Amino acid sequence: MMLLLALVVPLAGAALCWAFGPVLRSTAGWLATVAVAISFVLVLLTGSGHAALFSWMPGFDFGLMLDRLSLLWALIITGVGFLIHLYSIGYMDGDRAFARFFAYMNFFIFAMLLLVLSDNWIGLLVGWGLVGLASYFLIGFWFERRSAVAAAQKAFVINVVGDVGMMFAIFLIVANVHSISFSDAFSAASSFSPALLYAICFALFIGAAAKSAQVPLQTWLPDAMEGPTPVSALIHAATMVTAGVYLVARCAPLWDQSPSAQMLVGTIGALTAVSAAILGAVQWDIKRILAYSTMSQIGYMIMGVGIGAYAGGIAHFFTHAFFKAQLFLASGLIIHALRNEQDVRLMGGLAKRMPLAFWATLTGVLAISGIPGFSGFFSKDQIIAGALAHGHPWMYAVGIATAGITAYYMFRLLFITFLGEYRGNVDPAQLGIKREVQSSVAQEPEHHRAPAWVMGLPVAVLIAPTIAVGWLLFGSSRAPSPWSRFFAEQFSPGLTSAPAIPESLTTIITFCVVLLGIAIAALRYATQPARTNAVARLRAETERMPKVLVNAYYVDALIDLVFVKTARFLGALFGRVVDPHVVDAAVRESAASAQGLGSLVRELQSGLVRAYAFVIAIGVGCFLIYYLVSGVGH
C-alpha cells in the first residue's frame, strides 16, 4: 500500500497544481515539494517489497517492485528531486506560470517512479513514454521562445526513436515468453537463441541510448538547457538521463547471456564519454558545459553496466546524482544573481561575491574530476578498474583519458567563472561574443528574488553527500566494500580476470592524468599572466576554436541532411508532384472516363425501336461472323 502511495502522491500533487494553480499561486510550489517529500519517506519506510495491482490475463500481471536496484533509483528521484523542488520555489518565484511549472515537475517525478518501480515491461514502457512527455513539457516550458519549442520537439522526437526500439524488444520478449513479467523474461533468457537475444538487447539499448543521450542519439541533451535551470538539474542529475543506465542494469540477466551485446553497450558508452568530454572543453555557456559533462559521465555509467561492472556503473550514478545536482543548482545561483547571464566569458571574480556558489562549485568540480576523498573518485575508479578486470584494455585507457579531459574542462569552468576580475561590464564584442549566435541557450526570463535560504539551503545540503557518500560506500577497510555487499545478490559476478595492472596502480595512474588536466587548465586560466590579460586571451581562444568542435562534430548537420532535409524533399515531392499529378490525376481521369462512357451509352438510349433493332442485328451479325471464322480455322 505504501509503495502505491509513494507512486501516486506526486501525481496527485501534479493534478492539484494543474487544476487549482490560479488559486494556489505560490503555495503550489510548497504543495509539490511536500508531495515529493512524502513520496521519499514512503519509499524509505517501505525498504523492499512487491505490490500486485491487477491481472488482465495469464502472463499479464501488473504490479510494483521495490528491490535494491529500484530502491536506489527511487530514493535518488525523490530525495534529490525534493531538494530541486525546494530550490525551484525560489528560482521560479514571480514566473507567471509558477503553478504549471510545479505540476510538470511533479508529473515528471511520477513518471520516473513508474518507470523504476514497475515489475513488468508494459509498466516500464508507459513510464518510459511519460518521462519523454514530461521532458517535452519542461524543456519547452517557456514556449514563447522558438528555441525552447525547437529543443523540446527535438528531445521528444529522438526519445520517440528510442521508444520504438523499446517496443520492438518488448514485442520479441512477449512473443517468446508469453508474459510481460521481468522475472519470466529473465528466467527464459538462457533458452533464447544468440540471434534473438542480441536482437532484444540491441532494441532495448536503442531506447537506453536515446534516453541517456548516448552516441548517436545524444544531440538533444545540450539543447535541453532551454528549460529552466532546475529542470536541467532534475533531468541531468536524478531522473531522465539515468533511465538508460537503469534499463541496462535491470536487464542484466539478458546482457550477461550476450557478450556481443555487452561489447556494443560498453563501446557506445566509452565513445560517448570521451567525445562529450572533448566537446565540454570548448563550450562557453555554463549550462552547456555541465550538459556535456553529464553526457560524458553517463557514458562512464553505460560503459560500466554494459561490460558487466554493474556495481561500479550504478555507484557512479549514485554519486553523480549529488554532485551534478549541486553543480547545476550552483550555476543557477550565478545565473540568477547575474540577471540570467550564462556565458562564463562575462563572469570572473565571483569567488568573493558569491561564496556559496563558489564552494559548491568547487566541491562539485573536485568530485566530478575524481580527486581522492570526494565521491566521484570512488565510483569512477570502480568503472575504470572494472573495464580492465572484464578484459577491455582500450575502454580502460579511454576511461583514464576521459578523466583527465574532465578535470581540464571542469577546472576551466571554475577558473574562468570565479577567478580574476569581473568581466560582466566588458563589451561582449571584445571577448569575441556574437550575441545572436553565441549559444543556442537563450537567456532565461527574469524572476523576482525570493528569500536566499530557499535556493541556498538545497545547494548547501548537497555539499555533504558530494563529499561523504564515497566514504560510506567504499571507505571501509573490509573487502568487499559495503556497496559490493549491498548488490551481492542483485547481479552475477560475471567473468573477470586478474587485471594486468593492480587497482591501486590504476588509481595512481588515473590521479596523475587528472592532475595533468588540472595543471593545463591552471596554466591557461589561473596563472597571473592569464588572469591579467583575460579578455584578450579569451577572445583569441574564441576565434581559434576548431569549427568541428564548435559545431559538435557536425552531427546535427548530418542528421539535418540525412533525415530532416530528405523528409522535407519527399514531402515536397509528394505534395507538389505525386499527389496532384498522380493520385489526384488518377481520380480525375477515373471520373472523366466514367463521364465519357456514360455519355456514350446515353447516346445509344434513343427510345426508337428501329434503332434498337439495328443494334441487335449488328450484334447478331458479329456473332455469326465470329463463329463462321472460328469454324473455318478448325
Legacy VTK file of the C-alpha trace (Angstrom):
# vtk DataFile Version 3.0
C-alpha trace
ASCII
DATASET POLYDATA
POINTS 634 float
0.000 0.000 0.000
2.789 2.441 0.904
4.563 1.673 -2.366
1.458 2.551 -4.357
1.030 5.733 -2.318
4.654 6.677 -2.997
3.860 6.448 -6.691
0.552 8.331 -6.771
1.282 11.163 -4.317
3.396 13.126 -6.871
0.685 12.502 -9.471
-1.908 13.888 -7.070
0.336 16.904 -6.463
0.616 17.452 -10.218
-3.169 17.261 -10.633
-3.812 19.739 -7.801
-1.218 22.223 -9.075
-2.643 21.977 -12.582
-6.297 22.231 -11.608
-6.062 24.854 -8.868
-2.927 26.754 -9.897
-4.589 30.192 -10.126
-5.998 29.707 -6.622
-2.873 28.189 -5.059
-0.410 30.666 -6.608
2.889 30.474 -4.699
1.507 27.731 -2.450
1.701 25.386 -5.444
5.471 25.197 -5.044
5.242 24.095 -1.430
2.460 21.630 -2.231
4.530 19.984 -4.958
7.639 19.929 -2.762
5.777 18.324 0.146
4.329 15.703 -2.242
7.835 14.649 -3.296
8.992 14.631 0.335
6.089 12.339 1.301
6.986 10.022 -1.565
10.606 9.890 -0.353
9.539 8.982 3.165
7.165 6.290 1.918
9.871 4.709 -0.240
12.298 4.813 2.677
9.789 3.211 5.043
8.889 0.507 2.526
12.513 -0.523 2.013
11.647 -3.514 -0.140
8.567 -5.361 -1.263
6.123 -6.095 -4.025
2.641 -4.700 -4.616
0.329 -6.541 -7.014
-2.022 -4.135 -8.769
-4.217 -6.155 -11.137
-4.183 -9.028 -13.594
-5.546 -8.713 -17.112
-4.982 -12.256 -18.389
-2.492 -15.077 -17.747
1.005 -13.666 -18.104
-0.213 -10.075 -17.991
0.060 -9.224 -14.293
0.750 -5.628 -13.315
2.476 -4.646 -10.094
5.163 -2.590 -8.379
8.500 -3.911 -7.184
10.975 -2.360 -4.772
14.220 -4.308 -4.775
17.680 -2.917 -4.117
18.091 -1.537 -7.617
14.720 0.243 -7.789
15.093 1.367 -4.166
18.296 3.181 -5.019
16.760 4.936 -8.012
13.537 5.788 -6.165
15.447 7.363 -3.270
17.518 9.489 -5.633
14.478 10.507 -7.697
12.512 11.602 -4.646
15.395 12.706 -2.395
17.377 14.824 -4.840
14.089 15.688 -6.545
12.821 17.135 -3.256
15.873 19.416 -2.965
15.451 20.565 -6.575
11.755 21.275 -5.943
12.647 23.334 -2.867
15.259 25.253 -4.834
12.723 25.869 -7.607
10.406 27.712 -5.225
12.991 30.463 -5.062
14.276 30.204 -8.603
10.857 30.368 -10.275
9.380 32.932 -7.896
7.478 35.507 -9.911
7.056 33.400 -13.028
3.527 33.813 -14.355
3.245 30.046 -14.908
4.568 29.154 -11.447
1.894 26.544 -10.631
2.096 24.961 -14.089
5.840 24.531 -13.641
5.385 22.559 -10.434
2.600 20.494 -11.987
5.070 19.440 -14.670
7.793 18.759 -12.103
5.544 16.520 -10.003
4.350 14.736 -13.128
7.994 14.119 -14.059
8.677 12.550 -10.661
5.596 10.327 -11.013
6.692 9.161 -14.478
10.200 8.293 -13.289
8.850 6.396 -10.282
6.514 4.415 -12.532
9.486 3.584 -14.758
11.706 2.263 -11.974
9.055 0.659 -9.754
7.171 -1.357 -12.401
7.692 -5.105 -12.248
6.733 -5.626 -15.880
7.628 -4.478 -19.381
4.363 -2.628 -20.041
4.638 -0.526 -16.893
8.254 0.222 -17.793
7.249 1.282 -21.301
4.411 3.510 -20.075
6.718 5.205 -17.573
9.373 5.489 -20.274
6.979 7.300 -22.589
5.574 9.554 -19.874
9.076 10.655 -18.908
9.597 11.744 -22.508
6.297 13.636 -22.429
7.183 15.331 -19.140
10.583 16.350 -20.512
8.822 17.858 -23.530
6.680 19.975 -21.199
9.624 21.090 -19.053
12.206 21.760 -21.768
9.652 23.802 -23.684
8.235 25.417 -20.538
8.923 28.924 -21.867
7.065 28.184 -25.072
7.065 31.840 -26.106
10.662 31.264 -27.254
11.084 29.438 -30.534
14.381 27.949 -29.377
12.680 26.343 -26.374
9.942 24.836 -28.527
12.514 23.533 -31.018
14.589 21.982 -28.217
11.521 20.313 -26.707
10.473 18.916 -30.068
13.978 17.639 -30.741
14.170 15.882 -27.384
10.731 14.363 -27.868
11.404 13.074 -31.397
14.747 11.496 -30.519
13.239 9.868 -27.462
10.388 8.505 -29.552
13.017 6.822 -31.725
14.196 5.099 -28.561
10.620 4.232 -27.629
10.218 2.385 -30.933
13.280 0.295 -30.131
11.866 -0.479 -26.693
8.520 -1.534 -28.148
10.192 -3.828 -30.673
12.193 -5.507 -27.898
9.056 -5.973 -25.789
7.222 -7.488 -28.756
10.025 -10.041 -29.154
10.038 -10.847 -25.436
6.280 -11.275 -25.094
6.089 -13.308 -28.322
8.642 -15.775 -26.954
7.874 -15.748 -23.223
4.092 -15.111 -23.343
4.426 -12.907 -20.271
5.169 -9.265 -19.511
6.882 -10.069 -16.203
10.553 -9.211 -15.785
11.185 -12.389 -13.833
9.686 -14.615 -16.536
11.750 -12.970 -19.260
14.975 -13.186 -17.264
14.340 -16.834 -16.378
13.877 -17.671 -20.053
16.944 -15.733 -21.232
19.175 -18.811 -21.284
16.778 -20.541 -23.713
16.846 -17.710 -26.268
18.937 -18.206 -29.391
22.015 -15.929 -29.601
20.497 -14.027 -32.524
17.194 -13.446 -30.712
18.934 -12.394 -27.514
21.165 -9.952 -29.362
18.175 -8.509 -31.204
16.339 -7.965 -27.898
19.365 -6.356 -26.243
20.080 -4.205 -29.293
16.492 -2.926 -29.442
16.437 -2.254 -25.710
19.674 -0.328 -25.988
18.209 1.914 -28.675
15.779 3.074 -26.001
18.558 3.399 -23.431
20.807 5.349 -25.804
18.046 7.816 -26.683
17.013 8.421 -23.075
20.593 8.648 -21.766
21.905 10.705 -24.723
24.444 8.216 -25.993
26.075 8.316 -29.429
24.473 8.739 -31.962
21.241 9.842 -30.223
22.891 12.428 -27.988
22.186 15.733 -29.708
19.013 16.560 -27.758
20.720 16.843 -24.385
22.710 20.111 -24.789
19.650 21.785 -26.316
17.593 20.670 -23.316
19.284 23.578 -21.473
16.498 25.731 -22.921
14.415 24.722 -19.911
14.716 26.474 -16.544
17.877 25.611 -14.607
16.051 23.439 -12.017
14.751 21.384 -14.945
18.321 20.876 -16.103
19.265 19.707 -12.617
16.325 17.313 -12.436
16.811 15.827 -15.905
20.595 15.583 -15.723
21.187 14.542 -12.153
18.412 12.395 -10.749
15.984 11.294 -13.394
15.685 11.101 -17.135
19.227 10.650 -18.440
19.946 7.888 -15.949
16.971 5.822 -17.142
19.153 4.120 -19.736
21.606 3.070 -17.039
18.718 1.668 -15.014
17.395 -0.241 -18.029
20.698 -1.979 -18.736
21.198 -2.774 -15.049
17.620 -4.054 -14.702
18.104 -6.297 -17.753
21.472 -7.617 -16.573
20.344 -11.271 -16.959
19.818 -10.603 -20.672
23.136 -8.852 -21.188
25.019 -11.493 -19.210
23.926 -14.066 -21.805
25.094 -11.970 -24.793
28.787 -10.943 -24.863
28.221 -9.230 -28.218
25.543 -7.001 -26.706
27.829 -6.212 -23.777
30.585 -5.160 -26.164
28.153 -2.939 -28.075
26.961 -1.147 -24.941
30.458 -0.778 -23.497
31.783 0.613 -26.779
28.992 3.182 -27.152
29.442 4.253 -23.530
33.201 4.707 -23.940
32.826 6.677 -27.182
30.187 8.914 -25.621
32.311 9.534 -22.531
35.368 10.746 -24.431
33.583 12.575 -27.281
31.317 14.531 -24.919
34.265 15.410 -22.669
36.107 16.894 -25.643
33.057 18.995 -26.541
32.765 20.154 -22.938
36.223 21.697 -23.249
35.131 24.161 -25.957
31.850 25.439 -24.510
31.291 28.899 -23.033
27.725 28.610 -21.780
27.894 27.402 -18.169
24.851 25.154 -18.534
26.099 23.605 -21.772
29.429 22.790 -20.131
27.530 20.921 -17.434
25.300 19.307 -20.070
28.273 17.817 -21.904
29.762 16.738 -18.595
26.512 14.874 -17.886
26.667 13.168 -21.267
30.248 12.135 -20.586
29.546 10.845 -17.077
26.519 8.893 -18.293
28.879 7.392 -20.861
31.012 6.158 -17.952
27.943 4.601 -16.328
26.782 2.954 -19.558
30.262 1.583 -20.144
30.322 0.170 -16.614
26.949 -1.571 -16.676
27.488 -2.609 -20.286
30.675 -4.588 -19.679
29.321 -6.213 -16.530
30.808 -3.877 -13.895
27.300 -3.214 -12.601
28.232 -2.149 -9.085
30.691 0.442 -10.403
28.314 1.862 -13.002
25.461 2.159 -10.508
27.773 3.634 -7.880
28.702 6.379 -10.323
25.004 7.041 -10.914
24.544 7.411 -7.170
27.465 9.786 -6.585
26.805 11.703 -9.803
23.248 12.488 -8.713
24.562 14.564 -5.818
27.491 16.416 -7.330
25.780 17.106 -10.668
22.635 18.441 -8.970
24.917 20.591 -6.832
26.760 21.933 -9.897
23.558 22.801 -11.733
21.944 24.449 -8.725
25.137 26.412 -8.058
25.122 27.565 -11.682
21.517 28.630 -11.108
22.652 30.832 -8.229
25.129 32.502 -10.578
22.635 32.912 -13.421
20.050 34.293 -11.006
22.488 36.779 -9.435
23.861 37.977 -12.788
20.392 38.557 -14.202
20.410 35.485 -16.407
23.901 35.766 -17.845
25.141 32.280 -18.770
28.360 32.958 -20.711
31.395 32.319 -18.475
33.446 34.798 -20.507
31.277 37.546 -18.995
31.790 36.305 -15.446
35.024 36.155 -13.446
35.879 37.242 -9.927
32.769 35.696 -8.402
34.515 33.779 -5.601
34.238 36.702 -3.190
30.900 37.973 -4.436
29.178 34.559 -4.283
30.956 32.373 -1.708
28.246 29.680 -1.506
28.191 29.247 -5.274
32.000 29.119 -5.302
32.350 26.472 -2.600
29.508 24.407 -4.018
31.023 24.543 -7.499
34.492 23.786 -6.167
33.223 20.743 -4.274
31.315 19.516 -7.305
34.293 20.047 -9.598
36.587 18.129 -7.236
34.068 15.278 -7.123
33.450 15.015 -10.860
37.194 15.247 -11.534
37.846 12.268 -9.290
40.002 13.941 -6.656
40.691 11.453 -3.811
38.347 11.872 -0.888
35.423 13.098 -2.966
32.591 10.848 -4.084
33.404 10.777 -7.795
36.862 9.412 -7.070
35.500 6.197 -5.579
32.838 5.465 -8.186
34.799 6.429 -11.299
37.732 4.256 -10.237
35.344 1.324 -9.899
34.376 1.654 -13.578
37.911 2.152 -14.877
39.292 -0.790 -12.914
36.252 -2.867 -13.881
36.947 -2.285 -17.584
40.369 -3.891 -17.246
39.104 -6.699 -15.000
36.455 -7.594 -17.595
39.023 -7.754 -20.383
38.606 -4.386 -22.133
42.005 -2.621 -22.041
41.040 0.001 -24.628
37.994 1.025 -22.590
40.312 1.186 -19.593
42.558 3.618 -21.499
39.580 5.689 -22.689
38.286 5.907 -19.121
41.593 7.244 -17.853
41.975 9.734 -20.720
38.416 10.973 -20.221
39.138 11.542 -16.526
41.978 13.890 -17.494
39.839 15.782 -20.031
37.033 16.079 -17.470
39.402 17.583 -14.916
40.614 20.072 -17.522
37.266 21.449 -18.650
35.663 21.459 -15.193
38.580 23.396 -13.671
38.478 25.621 -16.766
34.874 26.442 -15.823
35.896 27.057 -12.198
38.841 29.330 -13.018
37.091 31.403 -15.696
33.955 31.875 -13.593
35.375 32.591 -10.141
38.953 33.861 -10.504
40.369 37.092 -11.909
38.411 40.273 -12.438
34.710 40.523 -13.105
34.121 40.862 -16.866
30.392 41.473 -16.819
30.906 45.139 -17.694
33.069 44.368 -20.734
31.604 44.824 -24.209
30.796 41.270 -25.381
32.377 42.027 -28.771
35.760 42.456 -27.062
35.518 38.821 -25.962
34.572 37.602 -29.415
30.949 37.077 -28.379
28.322 37.436 -31.070
25.130 37.628 -29.138
22.917 36.355 -31.918
24.923 33.128 -32.283
26.846 32.845 -29.046
24.774 29.955 -27.760
21.662 28.030 -28.571
20.583 28.683 -24.984
18.641 31.932 -24.807
18.661 33.894 -21.589
16.010 32.899 -19.106
13.182 35.263 -18.190
13.950 37.350 -15.147
12.195 36.435 -11.899
11.717 38.021 -8.524
14.306 37.490 -5.847
12.892 35.077 -3.265
14.468 34.662 0.197
18.070 33.493 -0.236
17.690 30.452 2.026
15.137 28.790 -0.289
17.782 28.443 -3.001
20.854 28.354 -0.778
19.765 25.544 1.551
19.496 22.777 -1.093
22.889 23.737 -2.507
24.482 23.646 0.948
22.827 20.323 1.803
24.175 18.680 -1.359
27.761 19.502 -0.415
27.676 16.901 2.371
26.846 13.819 0.232
29.169 15.063 -2.505
31.996 14.600 -0.017
30.784 11.833 2.270
28.924 9.337 0.056
32.096 7.816 -1.365
33.460 7.108 2.103
30.190 5.483 3.147
30.109 3.232 0.094
33.756 2.342 -0.371
35.661 3.740 2.585
35.502 0.589 4.681
38.754 -1.325 5.117
36.801 -4.560 4.810
36.638 -6.371 1.480
34.269 -6.473 -0.287
33.058 -2.918 0.222
29.628 -2.144 1.711
28.479 -1.196 -1.786
29.519 -4.556 -3.265
27.820 -6.402 -0.437
24.646 -4.379 -0.994
24.412 -5.643 -4.588
25.896 -9.089 -3.990
22.582 -10.839 -4.678
21.352 -8.446 -7.370
23.935 -9.197 -10.050
26.019 -12.179 -11.034
29.783 -11.550 -10.698
30.361 -12.239 -14.402
33.641 -13.291 -15.968
36.524 -11.337 -14.541
40.236 -11.928 -14.534
43.135 -10.684 -12.501
43.997 -7.352 -14.170
47.497 -6.863 -15.531
47.615 -3.590 -13.584
46.682 -3.687 -9.877
43.749 -1.499 -8.887
45.964 0.616 -6.644
48.251 1.377 -9.589
45.221 2.213 -11.734
44.180 4.731 -9.086
47.632 6.328 -9.153
47.723 6.487 -12.960
44.236 7.993 -13.143
45.064 10.549 -10.466
48.238 11.599 -12.303
46.265 12.105 -15.526
43.668 14.125 -13.585
46.433 16.289 -12.099
47.794 16.846 -15.602
44.380 18.061 -16.757
44.123 20.411 -13.771
47.645 21.720 -14.377
46.890 22.532 -18.024
43.703 24.341 -17.007
45.591 26.273 -14.327
48.317 27.334 -16.754
45.760 28.530 -19.279
43.334 30.286 -16.955
44.591 30.627 -13.368
48.145 31.975 -13.638
48.781 35.666 -13.151
49.528 36.401 -16.853
46.377 34.583 -17.920
44.263 36.479 -15.401
45.867 39.810 -16.266
45.141 39.524 -19.991
41.945 37.526 -19.580
39.849 39.462 -22.120
42.435 39.218 -24.889
43.178 35.558 -24.182
39.523 34.555 -24.101
38.888 36.429 -27.347
41.833 34.703 -29.015
40.662 31.305 -27.787
37.164 32.002 -29.067
38.450 32.902 -32.528
40.820 29.908 -32.741
38.292 27.332 -31.570
38.147 24.422 -34.072
34.934 24.612 -36.089
34.402 20.856 -35.924
34.191 21.094 -32.137
32.185 24.317 -32.066
29.649 22.571 -34.298
29.668 19.384 -32.166
31.236 17.203 -34.870
28.501 18.361 -37.289
26.218 15.595 -36.035
23.207 17.913 -36.087
24.103 18.993 -39.613
24.384 15.353 -40.675
21.018 14.492 -39.120
19.513 17.538 -40.798
20.939 16.483 -44.177
20.103 12.786 -43.994
16.754 12.884 -42.220
15.255 16.369 -41.990
16.037 17.640 -45.488
15.308 14.238 -47.006
11.927 14.170 -45.263
11.179 17.705 -46.450
12.211 16.823 -50.015
9.996 13.745 -50.037
7.162 15.765 -48.520
7.523 18.432 -51.192
7.769 15.771 -53.920
4.591 14.052 -52.823
2.805 17.303 -52.066
3.647 19.077 -55.331
4.087 16.220 -57.827
2.824 12.806 -56.743
-0.368 13.917 -55.007
-1.674 16.450 -57.571
-0.329 14.816 -60.748
-0.560 11.105 -59.907
-3.063 10.462 -57.121
-5.432 13.321 -57.866
-4.929 12.850 -61.612
-5.927 9.196 -61.354
-9.098 10.192 -59.511
-9.863 12.924 -62.053
-9.239 10.595 -65.007
-11.469 7.939 -63.457
-14.249 10.479 -63.123
-13.731 11.762 -66.667
-13.674 8.235 -68.073
-16.873 7.337 -66.267
-18.481 10.520 -67.504
-17.369 9.861 -71.126
-18.530 6.263 -71.032
-21.863 7.396 -69.625
-22.256 9.925 -72.429
-21.539 7.207 -74.999
-24.057 4.816 -73.510
-26.577 7.632 -73.218
-26.352 8.198 -76.979
-27.443 4.597 -77.522
-30.627 5.140 -75.491
-32.604 6.938 -78.206
-36.034 5.442 -77.463
-36.583 4.385 -81.124
-37.471 0.718 -81.732
-35.798 0.660 -85.151
-32.530 1.863 -83.622
-32.577 -0.906 -81.022
-33.396 -3.475 -83.752
-30.484 -2.157 -85.777
-28.095 -2.613 -82.851
-29.390 -6.133 -82.234
-28.931 -7.007 -85.894
-25.351 -5.748 -85.815
-24.686 -7.806 -82.698
-26.134 -10.968 -84.244
-24.069 -10.350 -87.363
-20.891 -10.035 -85.322
-21.558 -13.314 -83.515
-22.254 -15.117 -86.825
-19.078 -13.807 -88.411
-17.061 -14.836 -85.309
-18.395 -18.395 -85.332
-18.004 -18.756 -89.120
-14.400 -17.619 -88.937
-13.744 -19.879 -85.937
-15.252 -22.856 -87.803
-13.125 -22.260 -90.923
-9.999 -22.098 -88.803
-10.658 -25.516 -87.300
LINES 1 635
634 0 1 2 3 4 5 6 7 8 9 10 11 12 13 14 15 16 17 18 19 20 21 22 23 24 25 26 27 28 29 30 31 32 33 34 35 36 37 38 39 40 41 42 43 44 45 46 47 48 49 50 51 52 53 54 55 56 57 58 59 60 61 62 63 64 65 66 67 68 69 70 71 72 73 74 75 76 77 78 79 80 81 82 83 84 85 86 87 88 89 90 91 92 93 94 95 96 97 98 99 100 101 102 103 104 105 106 107 108 109 110 111 112 113 114 115 116 117 118 119 120 121 122 123 124 125 126 127 128 129 130 131 132 133 134 135 136 137 138 139 140 141 142 143 144 145 146 147 148 149 150 151 152 153 154 155 156 157 158 159 160 161 162 163 164 165 166 167 168 169 170 171 172 173 174 175 176 177 178 179 180 181 182 183 184 185 186 187 188 189 190 191 192 193 194 195 196 197 198 199 200 201 202 203 204 205 206 207 208 209 210 211 212 213 214 215 216 217 218 219 220 221 222 223 224 225 226 227 228 229 230 231 232 233 234 235 236 237 238 239 240 241 242 243 244 245 246 247 248 249 250 251 252 253 254 255 256 257 258 259 260 261 262 263 264 265 266 267 268 269 270 271 272 273 274 275 276 277 278 279 280 281 282 283 284 285 286 287 288 289 290 291 292 293 294 295 296 297 298 299 300 301 302 303 304 305 306 307 308 309 310 311 312 313 314 315 316 317 318 319 320 321 322 323 324 325 326 327 328 329 330 331 332 333 334 335 336 337 338 339 340 341 342 343 344 345 346 347 348 349 350 351 352 353 354 355 356 357 358 359 360 361 362 363 364 365 366 367 368 369 370 371 372 373 374 375 376 377 378 379 380 381 382 383 384 385 386 387 388 389 390 391 392 393 394 395 396 397 398 399 400 401 402 403 404 405 406 407 408 409 410 411 412 413 414 415 416 417 418 419 420 421 422 423 424 425 426 427 428 429 430 431 432 433 434 435 436 437 438 439 440 441 442 443 444 445 446 447 448 449 450 451 452 453 454 455 456 457 458 459 460 461 462 463 464 465 466 467 468 469 470 471 472 473 474 475 476 477 478 479 480 481 482 483 484 485 486 487 488 489 490 491 492 493 494 495 496 497 498 499 500 501 502 503 504 505 506 507 508 509 510 511 512 513 514 515 516 517 518 519 520 521 522 523 524 525 526 527 528 529 530 531 532 533 534 535 536 537 538 539 540 541 542 543 544 545 546 547 548 549 550 551 552 553 554 555 556 557 558 559 560 561 562 563 564 565 566 567 568 569 570 571 572 573 574 575 576 577 578 579 580 581 582 583 584 585 586 587 588 589 590 591 592 593 594 595 596 597 598 599 600 601 602 603 604 605 606 607 608 609 610 611 612 613 614 615 616 617 618 619 620 621 622 623 624 625 626 627 628 629 630 631 632 633
